[in-house]
């Protein structure tokens, strides 16, 4: 099939559709306390996933999740002033 046999691309297929989807309202930024709570829940979720990956005997997944968990811990210690106690606290049970 040559270029002459190919149909031309209609302009309507290239141009964006006007008014197709309404714009979503902007999300507000989380406060420090909300951010800390979200990070804490994320940390606990990652810890559960690490335990599950260990049960499945998948060392690559365990390593990946442990790195993600460390990154969350770094964010907590950087953003929350009293997070130095994060390493010393008993975090075995989520709130």
Protein Blocks (a to p, Z undefined) as FASTA:
>chain_A
ZZklpccddfklmpccehkbccddddddddfklmmmmmmmmmmmmmmmmmmmmmnopakl
mmmmmmmmmmmmmmmmmmmmklmmmmmpcckbcZZ
